């Protein structure tokens, strides 16, 4: 029975592939301009596009390689239109070789199957899995939907930490606003100015399928109100300087570790402030340094920050708070804590394999 059911599914997918070749796929209309700000905060209300979006893993046949581990990221652009990226080796941060990837695009058809393609491949995507076809219509791989969780999700503050937010208003934040679910909204400052520190926070970007670029789930961690680690829905994108994880307009992350919108993600940031001459307060003797782990994977490793980023405050010996930037999008935060005086230098000492779940790091 199972074999017959599987054969029927494959036959249906092959038939759908033939219909695509014949040009019978439904063309989605361009969204009205007022849809560009359409925002979903609940996955159960986000519709078919959100259900099809996400990450998939499995095995697919690669020319000259045979079957290899493969990852697929599917990115919704609204009204049934999608982009996708196929990664050889697995997903970013989970097997991808960081060199080989293929970009595809497509749309859903009347059967609510998403077809994405390029000149070499066609992939049929459902809410649960995907089937890869070669240019001749032969099945070349099968992938299953997966939902990754950061290994530092729910990390408890260590001894000496200051809890900035844990679901209730605190005295450590200025201008804090909460949602009805007791999540922190973007647009708040720490009351304490910061020098060297270690920071843990968890953030979630909204699903804004029609928005593009900097209008899609934008916020940022503005250290000393000078240096911004960007927050953005950059899922499946190139991962450039102004996208998620970037040192804004200055340095792109080593790898784009952005997960799908409405997925909780983590930043673990280790920061050492710039040093200044004791004889001349305008003379910088050492650049600020930063290590950032996004979802447990290093995206900046002991990286120097030679100057302020974007529109940040000018560099100087005076220190300022951290700003969780309000850019007009409902990005939310939870589980935020900071350890003062633990800077970039301590980052290698943390064993994140011991941090899964609600544990303290060793």
VOGU-3710 file (C-alpha; in Angstrom, 3 decimals, decimal comma):
1> xxxxxxxxxx> 0,000/0,000/0,000  2,755/2,447/0,929  4,653/1,642/-2,275  1,524/2,211/-4,389  0,848/5,528/-2,614  4,432/6,657/-3,173  4,214/5,702/-6,859  1,015/7,734/-7,228  2,667/10,785/-5,655  5,696/10,514/-7,943
11> xxxxxxxxxx> 3,427/10,075/-10,976  1,461/13,174/-9,993  4,662/15,190/-9,620  5,957/14,021/-13,013  2,627/14,970/-14,611  2,789/18,381/-12,941  6,350/18,808/-14,241  5,117/18,078/-17,778  2,369/20,649/-17,380  4,924/23,228/-16,303
21> xxxxxxxxxx> 6,920/22,532/-19,476  3,744/23,052/-21,473  3,335/26,484/-19,927  0,144/25,759/-17,998  1,357/27,047/-14,624  -0,793/29,795/-13,146  0,735/33,260/-13,316  0,419/35,192/-10,044  -0,521/38,863/-10,281  1,783/41,568/-9,006
31> xxxxxxxxxx> 0,711/42,743/-5,531  -0,890/46,155/-5,079  1,425/48,729/-3,557  -0,372/48,608/-0,199  0,704/44,984/0,193  4,350/45,961/0,545  3,832/46,509/4,274  1,702/43,407/4,828  3,023/41,852/8,038  2,349/38,519/9,703
41> xxxxxxxxxx> 3,259/37,858/13,340  1,606/34,445/13,634  2,595/31,517/11,407  -0,934/30,060/11,615  -2,283/33,177/9,884  0,452/33,547/7,268  -1,090/31,291/4,612  0,299/28,929/1,980  3,311/31,056/1,076  4,639/30,782/4,607
51> xxxxxxxxxx> 3,924/27,047/4,769  5,983/26,499/1,598  8,817/28,746/2,733  11,611/27,283/4,841  14,533/24,870/4,891  14,767/21,326/3,543  17,526/18,707/3,689  18,188/15,382/2,021  20,195/13,961/-0,860  20,281/14,947/-4,520
61> xxxxxxxxxx> 22,306/13,887/-7,532  25,031/16,337/-8,552  26,803/15,976/-11,937  30,182/14,349/-11,411  29,497/13,722/-7,720  26,630/11,255/-7,523  24,185/11,675/-4,631  25,365/14,199/-2,039  23,895/15,809/1,062  21,871/18,792/-0,066
71> xxxxxxxxxx> 20,126/21,737/1,562  17,385/23,936/0,107  16,163/27,327/1,296  12,818/28,512/-0,109  12,081/32,244/0,154  8,560/33,676/-0,244  8,067/36,887/-2,229  4,281/37,070/-1,969  1,369/35,935/-4,175  2,857/32,508/-4,784
81> xxxxxxxxxx> 6,190/33,784/-6,094  9,393/32,353/-4,654  13,157/32,258/-4,879  15,185/29,281/-3,724  18,821/28,364/-3,126  20,180/24,808/-3,368  23,348/24,124/-1,338  25,760/21,232/-1,907  26,727/19,530/1,364  23,790/20,785/3,431
91> xxxxxxxxxx> 22,372/24,021/4,773  24,510/27,065/5,697  26,261/26,314/8,985  25,195/22,659/8,755  27,265/21,041/6,029  27,272/23,507/3,123  30,754/23,661/1,587  30,435/27,482/1,292  31,232/27,383/-2,414  28,604/25,517/-4,423
101> xxxxxxxxxx> 25,041/26,790/-4,560  22,380/27,178/-7,230  19,693/29,862/-7,403  16,194/29,057/-8,622  12,881/30,862/-8,883  9,272/30,018/-9,590  5,676/30,043/-8,374  2,847/27,863/-7,182  0,432/26,173/-9,596  -3,261/25,297/-9,403
111> xxxxxxxxxx> -2,463/22,261/-7,248  -0,654/24,490/-4,703  2,658/22,852/-5,562  5,566/25,245/-5,826  7,844/24,750/-8,818  11,239/26,473/-8,749  13,734/26,040/-11,543  16,850/27,133/-13,386  18,402/25,931/-16,628  19,545/22,642/-15,010
121> xxxxxxxxxx> 16,952/21,669/-12,410  13,293/21,780/-11,495  12,148/21,261/-7,908  8,589/20,553/-6,765  8,058/21,863/-3,225  5,226/21,113/-0,816  4,796/22,163/2,812  6,504/18,941/3,946  9,073/17,971/1,312  10,562/18,563/-2,124
131> xxxxxxxxxx> 11,385/16,437/-5,160  14,323/17,358/-7,389  14,106/16,679/-11,152  16,877/16,905/-13,749  16,371/18,603/-17,117  14,990/15,363/-18,568  12,286/14,989/-15,927  14,039/12,216/-14,004  13,889/12,307/-10,209  17,295/13,412/-8,942
141> xxxxxxxxxx> 16,669/13,772/-5,216  14,280/14,042/-2,303  14,373/16,594/0,515  12,444/16,886/3,779  11,362/20,033/5,641  13,436/20,809/8,736  13,223/23,456/11,446  16,517/24,362/13,068  16,871/25,602/16,647  19,919/27,559/17,772
151> xxxxxxxxxx> 22,126/25,618/20,232  22,197/28,716/22,462  18,414/29,178/22,510  17,168/29,641/26,074  20,695/30,091/27,438  20,666/31,003/31,136  22,722/33,947/32,376  25,996/32,957/34,085  27,272/34,315/37,390  27,918/38,040/37,165
161> xxxxxxxxxx> 25,384/38,642/34,413  22,857/41,472/34,433  19,431/40,404/33,159  18,172/43,090/30,798  14,905/41,374/29,824  13,303/38,041/30,713  9,633/38,629/29,915  8,902/41,301/32,490  9,775/45,014/32,583  13,107/45,682/34,263
171> xxxxxxxxxx> 14,943/48,703/35,600  17,753/48,030/33,127  15,952/49,277/30,005  14,784/52,711/28,960  11,574/53,121/26,971  10,774/49,403/26,927  7,478/48,405/25,292  6,028/44,913/25,436  3,616/42,978/23,237  0,542/41,270/24,693
181> xxxxxxxxxx> 2,680/38,106/24,846  5,309/39,868/26,982  7,895/40,095/24,242  10,107/43,154/24,003  9,599/45,410/20,990  12,459/47,112/19,165  13,117/50,695/20,211  14,725/50,569/23,653  18,053/51,496/25,245  19,990/49,867/28,026
191> xxxxxxxxxx> 20,271/52,245/30,956  23,875/51,230/31,511  26,569/52,431/29,121  28,725/49,565/27,892  32,442/49,015/27,492  33,700/45,431/27,178  30,910/42,862/27,468  29,365/39,560/26,498  25,723/39,752/25,379  23,082/37,110/24,704
201> xxxxxxxxxx> 19,756/37,948/23,080  17,024/36,188/21,141  15,113/37,909/18,345  12,331/37,186/15,881  11,652/38,958/12,593  8,102/39,224/11,230  7,004/37,625/7,959  6,749/40,424/5,363  6,627/38,562/2,025  6,102/41,601/-0,214
211> xxxxxxxxxx> 8,752/43,804/1,400  12,247/44,043/-0,015  15,691/44,980/1,258  15,849/47,170/4,345  12,046/47,220/4,678  11,853/43,509/5,551  12,015/42,911/9,329  14,629/45,564/10,090  16,195/46,283/13,489  19,719/46,163/14,887
221> xxxxxxxxxx> 21,915/45,844/17,965  23,580/49,267/18,139  26,562/48,840/20,479  27,508/52,097/22,229  25,112/53,620/19,684  28,160/53,456/17,376  28,506/49,964/15,959  25,488/48,147/14,537  25,060/44,401/14,164  22,199/44,353/11,686
231> xxxxxxxxxx> 18,932/42,474/12,205  16,914/41,854/9,039  14,909/39,127/7,371  17,763/38,084/5,069  16,759/34,437/4,879  18,225/32,875/1,736  19,910/36,075/0,569  23,566/36,713/-0,214  24,475/37,954/3,276  26,037/41,326/2,463
241> xxxxxxxxxx> 27,080/44,217/4,697  23,592/45,654/5,250  21,843/42,304/5,777  21,324/40,227/8,901  24,555/39,687/10,817  26,410/42,384/8,932  28,431/45,100/10,633  26,230/47,654/8,961  27,640/48,860/5,629  31,124/47,835/6,761
251> xxxxxxxxxx> 31,628/44,068/6,898  29,422/41,199/5,774  29,047/38,086/7,958  31,325/35,166/7,116  28,180/33,125/6,394  24,500/34,035/6,187  23,021/32,220/9,202  19,621/33,892/9,010  16,745/31,470/9,610  13,212/31,937/8,189
261> xxxxxxxxxx> 11,084/34,803/9,537  8,932/34,044/12,591  11,704/31,702/13,764  13,439/32,615/17,023  17,144/33,274/16,473  20,102/34,064/18,722  22,980/36,502/18,815  25,887/35,861/21,174  28,108/38,931/21,004  31,546/39,468/22,561
271> xxxxxxxxxx> 32,732/43,060/22,329  35,917/44,853/23,355  35,724/48,618/23,092  38,280/50,786/21,316  41,270/51,947/23,374  42,486/55,534/23,537  45,744/57,227/24,468  45,986/58,384/28,066  47,904/61,426/26,848  45,698/62,377/23,910
281> xxxxxxxxxx> 42,026/61,500/24,229  41,528/61,948/20,486  44,148/59,353/19,584  42,827/55,823/19,200  45,428/53,187/20,029  43,335/50,085/19,333  40,207/49,415/17,292  37,115/47,889/18,817  36,905/44,116/18,332  33,904/41,857/18,067
291> xxxxxxxxxx> 32,963/38,195/17,867  29,376/37,362/16,880  27,714/33,960/16,827  24,364/33,820/15,077  22,371/30,712/15,884  25,515/29,180/17,383  27,700/29,682/14,296  30,540/32,271/14,192  29,791/34,991/11,641  32,428/37,483/12,897
301> xxxxxxxxxx> 35,479/36,075/14,670  37,739/38,478/16,616  37,049/41,078/13,949  38,341/44,641/14,239  35,835/47,454/13,740  37,909/50,318/12,284  35,201/52,997/12,555  31,595/53,620/13,486  29,007/51,921/11,290  26,347/53,762/9,290
311> xxxxxxxxxx> 24,857/56,708/11,173  26,305/55,784/14,566  27,846/58,188/17,041  31,417/59,275/16,344  34,114/57,199/18,021  35,476/58,664/21,257  36,537/57,483/24,727  33,056/58,184/26,156  30,839/55,079/26,268  27,102/54,878/25,591
321> xxxxxxxxxx> 24,270/52,314/25,949  23,121/49,601/23,563  20,175/50,549/21,366  17,813/47,889/20,023  16,974/49,892/16,947  13,397/50,691/15,961  13,183/50,745/12,164  9,390/50,625/11,964  9,056/46,825/11,808  7,677/44,691/14,683
331> xxxxxxxxxx> 10,881/42,791/15,503  10,634/41,261/18,982  13,176/40,146/21,598  13,406/37,891/24,644  16,007/36,429/27,040  18,505/39,283/26,990  21,422/39,397/29,416  24,858/40,951/29,531  28,084/40,190/31,375  30,063/43,426/31,815
341> xxxxxxxxxx> 33,852/43,368/31,413  33,869/40,067/29,476  35,017/41,184/26,051  35,966/39,647/22,743  38,986/37,915/24,239  36,894/35,323/26,139  34,906/34,075/23,128  37,043/30,962/22,398  36,606/29,741/25,990  32,867/29,133/25,571
351> xxxxxxxxxx> 31,843/25,574/24,683  28,507/25,965/22,921  28,034/22,240/22,569  27,305/22,346/26,315  24,743/25,117/25,997  21,777/23,387/24,394  18,453/24,079/26,034  18,175/25,943/29,303  21,666/25,286/30,609  24,545/27,406/31,715
361> xx> 27,607/27,407/29,489  30,742/25,757/30,787
//
